[in-house]
Amino acid sequence: MSTALYVQLLNLVAGAFLLTAVLILWRRELTAIIDVFALQGAALATLVGIIAVAQGSAELGAVALGVLFLRAGLLPWMLRRAAVAAGATQRETRPLVNVVSSLLAAAALTLLAYAVSQPLVELAPSPSTHAIPVGMAVVLIGFFILVTRRLALSQLVGFLLLDNGITAVGFLTATGVGLIVELGVSLDVLLVVLVLQVLKTRMREAFGATDLDELRELHD
Amino acid sequence: MNTVQAGLLAAVVVGTLSALGGLLLPRPARSTVVGVGIAVSGVGALVAGVAAMAGQVASFAAPDVLPLSGVVFAVDPLGGAFLAVTGGVAVATGIYGIGYCRRDRHGHGLDGRLVQTMLPLFVATMMLVPVAAGVGTFLLCWELMALTSLLLVVAEHRRRPAVASAGRWYAVMTHLGLVVILIGLLVFSAHATDGSFAALRIAGQHLSPAVADLVFLATLIGFSSKAGIVPLHAWLPRAHPEAPSNVSALMSAAMVNLGVYGIVRVGFDLLGGGVAWWWLLVLTLGAVSAVYGILQAAIGTDLKRLLGHSTTENMGLVLVGVGAAGLFASSGDLTLAGLAMAAALLHIVNHAAFKTLLFQSAGSVVHATGRRDLDDLGGLHTGMPRTTTAFGIGALSASALPPGAAFVSEWLLLQALIHGLPAGVSATIVMPLAVAAVALTAGLAVATFVKAFGVGFLARSRSPEAAGAHESPPSMLAGMGLAAAACIGLALLPTLVLPTIGAVAGGVVGSGDPVTVTATSIRLTDFAGSLSPLLLTVALVVGLVATLAAARALATRRAAREARLWDCGAGPLSARMEYTATSFAEPLQRVFDDVVQAEQDVDVTHHQESRYLVEAIEYHRRVPDRIERRLYEPVLAVMAAWGRAGRRLAPGSVHRYLGYGFYSLCALLILLVVTR
């Protein structure tokens, strides 16, 4: 693969990665959010795959396949199953910050991510490190979703977005987190998703809804 | 492998195995196996400690066990002394615990898995603290000791609500103490090449005065809180009484000593002696604790709480000795310093012996009657004669009168203080005051233990439980017997242990042997003064027998007449008319009212028909700890206010909590961007 093609592909995929994050912020239907999340997982896997091809590393290729399976296959499937089980409350009707302001906030967060990542990029300028701000922006947007959304499921998506961003930054800076580390992190994420699913089911049984603000009574 | 290594290895291995036994064995076998295990491990530690005091050294290092610092152990004479004391206490309490932990007929017992696993671990960690030879190892063992003892203190939390509160006090104070010690030792080791005590010893030679002061003060605060020294004593009279009695004995006779060990180790060994004001401070703290502790004990009526206060008193006396030793050493008076240190170490040994015995017999009383209040006891000498004898021996040993064990060490301490008069300006003021404090303490201790023994065990029973008291099982009696034998041995033949202890003390302060010993008598080196406890006892016994014989001879000469006891014409005397602990302490409470400030309340109920007739009088007395009220309550109030203010930050909204994280992350990133 020529360098020019590599850079172009990298930029394209990174753009798709950021765009899917913003789309998740924009859409309200849970099913649509999950579809976009699956797309983002695919984008992340492609990003890893491109780096793998550029470096000619078979190990990284295997990791890319693993990422594809976990983030575009397994996690969206689990989320979809949970959304079907949730039934009626499939729309994020009233987030704490409305959609227009959210999009503006996402723009501001992206700018912040670019400003903050400059020192990192300057350490070792290369096509892949120039994409670090995108990963940072996805981290911040994921955190933002986690803070502003009311439904447990869309908060879960926010958390996964955050983790996608962290993974992307990891691959872009070190051109590959160690296989063991990646495996460990993926296992953690899977565990968190399982725990939150259990929590969500319990909440629905207890309160009949999965709005996290119902948990207000928990403090001492 | 020399004796020290073999003994220590045996102690640790047997301790660990009995902890495993406590975890895995079925209930009936558990307390026996664990008790025997603790006793065997105690024998190992005792042998190792005595061998180390005689001059044998041993060390052990495993650099890979703990990250960063590794594990280092080394046994020297000073550590050996504390190891031997812990071992001795463990032997007696281990055997005692066999019967004490077994279930009684009500199904109450301490043979649960948690307690039986923690007991040997607690003993093993106490043995490892004085042989730890690196900051990391020391702090690890210290923390393990605190945690295991905390779990043991709260063992009976289902039976009494006060246990939980005592556990909280202990947990908070022991951990604050650990934090302060941690700060002190880490600051110290930052100035050394590594965290081993050998490196600290070299670094201690040329530490700047400010750093040395900081290290000493921080460790002094932490260690004195463990030793129950005023004003950090608040946990001790709570935790020691609420713990099961074998645990109380271990804590009160062995664990508090390690606070003193820490002060001596850091002050003398690692920092190399230091300046006079450090030791003046230690001496003052010790004197205040001794007087305050015994005053609280003299007025208190709870048997085990009284013993807890007496622990504060005795640790205070030990610190008077340690402080005096430091003061003399800093003014170059090495023989005197050795004498004061020897008195302190001997007092630690004596205190360990009699406090083990006293807590064991108190435990046996609680085991038999379920009561701790002296005003509910009495008359125990008929139901439990052996326990009564044991407590009597313990009380005599604790009250600093010949032929008690504490008499010898307090005599040595007073000799050191009196001969220290010409040592300098501050000493001329402090030493007489310290002598007065020690003398006052000794006097109050006599009153306290006369009260505890006389009211608690003699006369007639004041409650049905005390009347129905039964003697404890043989294993408990055997444990008490061992401790009583140690008390008697230390009282009559201190000449057997004093040369070794004197050599250890001389080694710590860098002097020769401060005392010379013949077969029966102790003679001070360089000063006029000698004592022969054995001859003194013989003289006392002969005098007593002669007086009794003379009284008997005189009495038989006059004709005896049988008559009814004078009862003011108010009918037969009942047990309610007896002298109680409260009434016994009333004069003392009156004398020391400015210090104690007891709160009392008298409610008189008049007869319906006439105000001149009284139907009932109720008298309530509470003795709040005044230092606690002045010092702790404001701090606790501020903490509570802080907590209430903090609660506004936590309204319960998950979004708010997530928002805190998000906004602080964004703020941090913006700060990074702006300041770059």
Interface residues (C-beta under 8 A of the other chain):
Chain A: L96 L109 L112 A115 V116 Q118 P119 L140 F143 F144 L146 V147 T148 R150 L212 D213 L215 R216 E217 L218 H219 D220
Chain B: R647 A650 P651 G652 S653 V654 H655 L658 G659 G661 F662 L665 C666 L669 I670 L672 V673 R676
